[in-house]
Amino acid sequence: MDILAFLAAPFVASLILTGIHAYLGVHVVERGVIFVDLSLAQIAAFGTTVAVLAGFDPHGTGAYWMSLTFAFLGAAVFSSVRSHKVKIPQEAIIGICYAVASAAAILAMSKSTAQTEHLKEMLVGNILTVSWAEVRKTALLYGGIGLFHFLLRKKFLLISMHPQEAEKQGLSVRWWDFLFYASFGFVVTSSVAIAGVLLVFCYLIVPSVGAMLYAENIGPRLAIGWTMGTLVSVLGVYLSLKIDLPTGATIVCTFGLVLLLMGLFRGVVKRALA
């Protein structure tokens, strides 16, 4: 019972992360900007690093708003470079931003040897230490973001899946892209503080990719993604506690293993049907 009580908050936090990231992952995969979450998360993490060097508590309000400001700057950059008429792919800009933000965070941390543990936490996080207060705050924030996307889902889905059609209808794709990435920034900033950059990336991409193996429509893909994310979260948290491994890294590796098994199972089923 003590173990279950200890795992309750991390488990609920993982469910919340699964819920919002599996949905956003559908947009990210359709847009073909697979590494946007990783890049935006790293930019937000760099903002936290700057806040830490300025003397703020890495889990305090000041660090959060600094991280969010950096995430909004990233959102502005990503929304301004998307166009099918531009020769440079948007994914190239996203990759460059990720590399620069990562290097900048390492350089910043090199000036403070006492903060090397913070750099490790940014990458893999420590979801086991999440408190119920953080869970409630994150649930309220993600609920608001979810409602925002639900009300504007037709425009967001149209721009993600049929951007040229959206332009024909007179929509300002760059403005709607900024709204999407800005809301994305709210999610990523909070997620990185809880789970770290790598785990946030897996929650966003892996369930969506796994769902694409078995479904074409948005509804079934969301159902499969949410189910996969929930089961992997439970298994990853349990294994990390049972084998005494870092929780974030364990869940990331579990995501990779489960995705591999899903791919192999799909191949076996296709050959059997053939």
Secondary structure as a PSIPRED ss2 file (coil, helix, strand):
# PSIPRED VFORMAT (PSIPRED V4.0)

   1 M C   1.000  0.000  0.000
   2 D H   0.000  1.000  0.000
   3 I H   0.000  1.000  0.000
   4 L H   0.000  1.000  0.000
   5 A H   0.000  1.000  0.000
   6 F H   0.000  1.000  0.000
   7 L H   0.000  1.000  0.000
   8 A H   0.000  1.000  0.000
   9 A H   0.000  1.000  0.000
  10 P H   0.000  1.000  0.000
  11 F H   0.000  1.000  0.000
  12 V H   0.000  1.000  0.000
  13 A H   0.000  1.000  0.000
  14 S H   0.000  1.000  0.000
  15 L H   0.000  1.000  0.000
  16 I H   0.000  1.000  0.000
  17 L H   0.000  1.000  0.000
  18 T H   0.000  1.000  0.000
  19 G H   0.000  1.000  0.000
  20 I H   0.000  1.000  0.000
  21 H H   0.000  1.000  0.000
  22 A H   0.000  1.000  0.000
  23 Y H   0.000  1.000  0.000
  24 L H   0.000  1.000  0.000
  25 G H   0.000  1.000  0.000
  26 V H   0.000  1.000  0.000
  27 H H   0.000  1.000  0.000
  28 V H   0.000  1.000  0.000
  29 V H   0.000  1.000  0.000
  30 E H   0.000  1.000  0.000
  31 R H   0.000  1.000  0.000
  32 G C   1.000  0.000  0.000
  33 V C   1.000  0.000  0.000
  34 I C   1.000  0.000  0.000
  35 F C   1.000  0.000  0.000
  36 V H   0.000  1.000  0.000
  37 D H   0.000  1.000  0.000
  38 L H   0.000  1.000  0.000
  39 S H   0.000  1.000  0.000
  40 L H   0.000  1.000  0.000
  41 A H   0.000  1.000  0.000
  42 Q H   0.000  1.000  0.000
  43 I H   0.000  1.000  0.000
  44 A H   0.000  1.000  0.000
  45 A H   0.000  1.000  0.000
  46 F H   0.000  1.000  0.000
  47 G H   0.000  1.000  0.000
  48 T H   0.000  1.000  0.000
  49 T H   0.000  1.000  0.000
  50 V H   0.000  1.000  0.000
  51 A H   0.000  1.000  0.000
  52 V H   0.000  1.000  0.000
  53 L H   0.000  1.000  0.000
  54 A C   1.000  0.000  0.000
  55 G C   1.000  0.000  0.000
  56 F C   1.000  0.000  0.000
  57 D C   1.000  0.000  0.000
  58 P C   1.000  0.000  0.000
  59 H C   1.000  0.000  0.000
  60 G C   1.000  0.000  0.000
  61 T H   0.000  1.000  0.000
  62 G H   0.000  1.000  0.000
  63 A H   0.000  1.000  0.000
  64 Y H   0.000  1.000  0.000
  65 W H   0.000  1.000  0.000
  66 M H   0.000  1.000  0.000
  67 S H   0.000  1.000  0.000
  68 L H   0.000  1.000  0.000
  69 T H   0.000  1.000  0.000
  70 F H   0.000  1.000  0.000
  71 A H   0.000  1.000  0.000
  72 F H   0.000  1.000  0.000
  73 L H   0.000  1.000  0.000
  74 G H   0.000  1.000  0.000
  75 A H   0.000  1.000  0.000
  76 A H   0.000  1.000  0.000
  77 V H   0.000  1.000  0.000
  78 F H   0.000  1.000  0.000
  79 S H   0.000  1.000  0.000
  80 S H   0.000  1.000  0.000
  81 V C   1.000  0.000  0.000
  82 R C   1.000  0.000  0.000
  83 S C   1.000  0.000  0.000
  84 H C   1.000  0.000  0.000
  85 K C   1.000  0.000  0.000
  86 V C   1.000  0.000  0.000
  87 K C   1.000  0.000  0.000
  88 I C   1.000  0.000  0.000
  89 P C   1.000  0.000  0.000
  90 Q H   0.000  1.000  0.000
  91 E H   0.000  1.000  0.000
  92 A H   0.000  1.000  0.000
  93 I H   0.000  1.000  0.000
  94 I H   0.000  1.000  0.000
  95 G H   0.000  1.000  0.000
  96 I H   0.000  1.000  0.000
  97 C H   0.000  1.000  0.000
  98 Y H   0.000  1.000  0.000
  99 A H   0.000  1.000  0.000
 100 V H   0.000  1.000  0.000
 101 A H   0.000  1.000  0.000
 102 S H   0.000  1.000  0.000
 103 A H   0.000  1.000  0.000
 104 A H   0.000  1.000  0.000
 105 A H   0.000  1.000  0.000
 106 I H   0.000  1.000  0.000
 107 L H   0.000  1.000  0.000
 108 A H   0.000  1.000  0.000
 109 M H   0.000  1.000  0.000
 110 S H   0.000  1.000  0.000
 111 K C   1.000  0.000  0.000
 112 S C   1.000  0.000  0.000
 113 T H   0.000  1.000  0.000
 114 A H   0.000  1.000  0.000
 115 Q H   0.000  1.000  0.000
 116 T H   0.000  1.000  0.000
 117 E H   0.000  1.000  0.000
 118 H H   0.000  1.000  0.000
 119 L H   0.000  1.000  0.000
 120 K H   0.000  1.000  0.000
 121 E H   0.000  1.000  0.000
 122 M H   0.000  1.000  0.000
 123 L H   0.000  1.000  0.000
 124 V H   0.000  1.000  0.000
 125 G C   1.000  0.000  0.000
 126 N C   1.000  0.000  0.000
 127 I H   0.000  1.000  0.000
 128 L H   0.000  1.000  0.000
 129 T H   0.000  1.000  0.000
 130 V C   1.000  0.000  0.000
 131 S C   1.000  0.000  0.000
 132 W H   0.000  1.000  0.000
 133 A H   0.000  1.000  0.000
 134 E H   0.000  1.000  0.000
 135 V H   0.000  1.000  0.000
 136 R H   0.000  1.000  0.000
 137 K H   0.000  1.000  0.000
 138 T H   0.000  1.000  0.000
 139 A H   0.000  1.000  0.000
 140 L H   0.000  1.000  0.000
 141 L H   0.000  1.000  0.000
 142 Y H   0.000  1.000  0.000
 143 G H   0.000  1.000  0.000
 144 G H   0.000  1.000  0.000
 145 I H   0.000  1.000  0.000
 146 G H   0.000  1.000  0.000
 147 L H   0.000  1.000  0.000
 148 F H   0.000  1.000  0.000
 149 H H   0.000  1.000  0.000
 150 F H   0.000  1.000  0.000
 151 L H   0.000  1.000  0.000
 152 L C   1.000  0.000  0.000
 153 R H   0.000  1.000  0.000
 154 K H   0.000  1.000  0.000
 155 K H   0.000  1.000  0.000
 156 F H   0.000  1.000  0.000
 157 L H   0.000  1.000  0.000
 158 L H   0.000  1.000  0.000
 159 I H   0.000  1.000  0.000
 160 S H   0.000  1.000  0.000
 161 M H   0.000  1.000  0.000
 162 H C   1.000  0.000  0.000
 163 P H   0.000  1.000  0.000
 164 Q H   0.000  1.000  0.000
 165 E H   0.000  1.000  0.000
 166 A H   0.000  1.000  0.000
 167 E H   0.000  1.000  0.000
 168 K H   0.000  1.000  0.000
 169 Q C   1.000  0.000  0.000
 170 G C   1.000  0.000  0.000
 171 L C   1.000  0.000  0.000
 172 S C   1.000  0.000  0.000
 173 V H   0.000  1.000  0.000
 174 R H   0.000  1.000  0.000
 175 W H   0.000  1.000  0.000
 176 W H   0.000  1.000  0.000
 177 D H   0.000  1.000  0.000
 178 F H   0.000  1.000  0.000
 179 L H   0.000  1.000  0.000
 180 F H   0.000  1.000  0.000
 181 Y H   0.000  1.000  0.000
 182 A H   0.000  1.000  0.000
 183 S H   0.000  1.000  0.000
 184 F H   0.000  1.000  0.000
 185 G H   0.000  1.000  0.000
 186 F H   0.000  1.000  0.000
 187 V H   0.000  1.000  0.000
 188 V H   0.000  1.000  0.000
 189 T H   0.000  1.000  0.000
 190 S H   0.000  1.000  0.000
 191 S H   0.000  1.000  0.000
 192 V H   0.000  1.000  0.000
 193 A H   0.000  1.000  0.000
 194 I H   0.000  1.000  0.000
 195 A H   0.000  1.000  0.000
 196 G C   1.000  0.000  0.000
 197 V H   0.000  1.000  0.000
 198 L H   0.000  1.000  0.000
 199 L H   0.000  1.000  0.000
 200 V H   0.000  1.000  0.000
 201 F H   0.000  1.000  0.000
 202 C H   0.000  1.000  0.000
 203 Y H   0.000  1.000  0.000
 204 L H   0.000  1.000  0.000
 205 I H   0.000  1.000  0.000
 206 V H   0.000  1.000  0.000
 207 P H   0.000  1.000  0.000
 208 S H   0.000  1.000  0.000
 209 V H   0.000  1.000  0.000
 210 G H   0.000  1.000  0.000
 211 A H   0.000  1.000  0.000
 212 M H   0.000  1.000  0.000
 213 L C   1.000  0.000  0.000
 214 Y C   1.000  0.000  0.000
 215 A C   1.000  0.000  0.000
 216 E C   1.000  0.000  0.000
 217 N C   1.000  0.000  0.000
 218 I H   0.000  1.000  0.000
 219 G H   0.000  1.000  0.000
 220 P H   0.000  1.000  0.000
 221 R H   0.000  1.000  0.000
 222 L H   0.000  1.000  0.000
 223 A H   0.000  1.000  0.000
 224 I H   0.000  1.000  0.000
 225 G H   0.000  1.000  0.000
 226 W H   0.000  1.000  0.000
 227 T H   0.000  1.000  0.000
 228 M H   0.000  1.000  0.000
 229 G H   0.000  1.000  0.000
 230 T H   0.000  1.000  0.000
 231 L H   0.000  1.000  0.000
 232 V H   0.000  1.000  0.000
 233 S H   0.000  1.000  0.000
 234 V H   0.000  1.000  0.000
 235 L H   0.000  1.000  0.000
 236 G H   0.000  1.000  0.000
 237 V H   0.000  1.000  0.000
 238 Y H   0.000  1.000  0.000
 239 L H   0.000  1.000  0.000
 240 S H   0.000  1.000  0.000
 241 L H   0.000  1.000  0.000
 242 K H   0.000  1.000  0.000
 243 I H   0.000  1.000  0.000
 244 D C   1.000  0.000  0.000
 245 L C   1.000  0.000  0.000
 246 P C   1.000  0.000  0.000
 247 T H   0.000  1.000  0.000
 248 G H   0.000  1.000  0.000
 249 A H   0.000  1.000  0.000
 250 T H   0.000  1.000  0.000
 251 I H   0.000  1.000  0.000
 252 V H   0.000  1.000  0.000
 253 C H   0.000  1.000  0.000
 254 T H   0.000  1.000  0.000
 255 F H   0.000  1.000  0.000
 256 G H   0.000  1.000  0.000
 257 L H   0.000  1.000  0.000
 258 V H   0.000  1.000  0.000
 259 L H   0.000  1.000  0.000
 260 L H   0.000  1.000  0.000
 261 L H   0.000  1.000  0.000
 262 M H   0.000  1.000  0.000
 263 G H   0.000  1.000  0.000
 264 L H   0.000  1.000  0.000
 265 F H   0.000  1.000  0.000
 266 R H   0.000  1.000  0.000
 267 G H   0.000  1.000  0.000
 268 V H   0.000  1.000  0.000
 269 V H   0.000  1.000  0.000
 270 K H   0.000  1.000  0.000
 271 R H   0.000  1.000  0.000
 272 A H   0.000  1.000  0.000
 273 L H   0.000  1.000  0.000
 274 A C   1.000  0.000  0.000
